Amino acid sequence: MFRRQGDRYVADLALDEVRVLRKVASEVVGLLTDGFDHSDPVVGRLFPEVYPDDSASTAEFRRYTEGDLKTAKIDQAGAILAALPDSSGEAGGEVRLDAEAAEAWLRALNDARLAMGVRLEIKDGTDLGEELDDAVAEDPTSSRVFQLSVYAYLGYLQESLLNALID
């Protein structure tokens, strides 16, 4: 998927991949801008309590850091949206990232996976292949099968970008 070309990180994306990435990044932006609610488990995962046993200290820490952290997460998802080729045609296209954009993509992909993982109830140690096989056996056309596939794709994309950065 991603490969290094000089000082750039390049991937050729199919139209469906562009559309999925656009939707996922837009949903992260929406989550962070529309109705931001700490009681939402996804928000709790993206903004964990720094002091789980001390709610007053956690609230104080949030007061000073949450705005900047939220803005950074929105900007990172925006980096994905900005780099994606136009998805209105019949073809995908190439994504070319400099090192800064690649880092932003990694963080944004991580946020998207964290959010999806909460919604899909993915835990540490969950065997994603087994989870997907079970969902397919239950109903191959279900939204869960699609969502698990997107979750797996985001992990693959994240890993390929990380490997390109390391090479």
C-alpha positions in Angstrom: 0.0 0.0 0.0 2.1 3.0 1.2 5.7 3.1 -0.1 8.4 5.6 0.2 9.4 7.7 -2.8 12.2 10.1 -1.9 10.9 12.2 0.9 7.2 11.4 0.2 5.0 8.5 1.3 2.8 7.4 -1.6 -0.2 5.1 -1.9 -2.5 4.4 -4.8 -6.1 4.2 -3.6 -9.1 2.7 -5.2 -12.3 4.8 -5.3 -13.9 2.7 -2.6 -10.9 3.2 -0.3 -11.0 7.0 -0.9 -14.7 7.0 0.0 -14.2 4.9 3.1 -11.4 7.1 4.3 -13.3 10.3 3.6 -16.3 9.0 5.5 -14.2 7.8 8.5 -12.3 11.0 8.8 -15.4 13.1 8.5 -17.1 11.0 11.2 -14.1 11.7 13.5 -14.4 15.4 12.8 -18.1 15.2 13.5 -17.7 13.4 16.7 -15.3 16.0 17.9 -17.3 19.0 16.8 -21.0 18.0 17.1 -22.3 17.3 20.5 -19.0 16.5 22.1 -20.1 14.5 25.2 -17.7 12.9 27.7 -20.4 10.3 28.6 -20.0 8.9 25.1 -17.6 5.9 25.5 -15.9 6.8 22.2 -15.1 10.3 23.5 -13.9 8.7 26.7 -11.5 6.5 24.7 -10.1 9.4 22.7 -9.8 11.6 25.8 -9.1 9.1 28.6 -9.1 10.2 32.2 -5.6 11.2 33.2 -6.3 10.6 36.9 -8.9 7.9 37.0 -9.1 8.0 40.8 -9.3 11.8 41.1 -12.1 13.3 39.1 -11.2 16.9 40.3 -7.7 16.6 39.0 -8.9 15.1 35.8 -11.3 18.0 35.3 -8.6 20.5 36.0 -6.2 18.8 33.5 -9.0 18.7 30.9 -9.7 22.4 31.4 -6.1 23.2 30.3 -5.5 20.6 27.6 -8.7 19.4 26.1 -9.2 22.3 23.6 -5.7 21.9 22.1 -6.0 18.1 22.0 -9.4 18.3 20.3 -8.1 20.8 17.8 -5.1 18.6 17.0 -7.4 15.6 16.5 -9.6 17.5 14.2 -6.6 18.8 12.2 -5.2 15.3 11.9 -8.5 14.0 10.5 -8.5 17.1 8.3 -5.0 16.0 7.0 -6.6 12.8 5.7 -9.4 14.7 4.0 -7.0 17.2 2.5 -4.7 14.6 1.0 -7.4 12.4 -0.5 -8.1 12.5 -4.2 -11.5 13.7 -5.4 -14.0 10.8 -5.0 -16.6 12.2 -7.4 -15.3 10.4 -10.4 -15.0 6.8 -11.3 -11.5 6.2 -10.2 -9.4 6.5 -7.0 -6.1 8.2 -7.1 -2.7 8.8 -5.5 -2.0 10.1 -2.1 1.4 11.8 -1.6 2.3 12.7 2.0 5.3 14.5 3.4 6.7 13.4 6.8 4.4 15.8 8.7 1.3 14.7 6.9 2.2 11.1 7.3 2.5 11.6 11.1 -0.9 13.3 11.1 -2.4 10.4 9.1 -1.0 7.9 11.6 -2.5 9.7 14.6 -5.8 10.2 12.7 -6.0 6.5 11.7 -5.3 5.6 15.3 -8.1 7.8 16.5 -10.5 6.3 13.9 -9.6 2.8 14.9 -10.0 3.6 18.6 -13.4 5.0 17.9 -14.5 2.1 15.8 -13.0 -0.4 18.3 -15.2 1.0 21.0 -18.4 0.9 18.9 -17.5 -2.6 17.7 -16.6 -3.7 21.3 -13.1 -4.8 20.2 -11.0 -5.5 23.2 -7.3 -6.2 23.7 -6.7 -9.7 22.6 -9.7 -9.8 20.3 -9.0 -12.0 17.3 -10.2 -9.8 14.5 -10.2 -12.6 11.9 -12.3 -14.8 14.2 -14.6 -11.8 14.9 -15.0 -11.2 11.2 -15.6 -14.9 10.5 -18.3 -15.0 13.2 -20.0 -11.9 11.8 -19.9 -13.3 8.2 -21.4 -16.7 9.4 -24.2 -14.8 11.2 -25.1 -12.5 8.3 -22.6 -11.8 5.5 -24.5 -8.7 4.5 -24.6 -7.1 7.9 -23.3 -3.7 8.8 -21.0 -5.4 11.4 -19.2 -7.3 8.6 -18.6 -4.0 6.8 -17.5 -2.2 9.9 -15.1 -4.9 10.9 -13.7 -4.9 7.4 -13.2 -1.2 7.6 -11.6 -1.5 11.0 -9.2 -4.2 9.6 -8.5 -2.0 6.5 -7.6 1.0 8.7 -5.2 -1.2 10.7 -3.6 -2.4 7.4 -3.3 1.1 6.1 -1.8 2.3 9.4 0.7 -0.5 9.4 1.8 0.1 5.8 2.3 3.8 6.5 4.3 3.1 9.6 6.5 0.6 7.7 7.1 3.2 5.0 8.1 5.7 7.6 10.5 3.3 9.2 12.1 2.1 5.9 
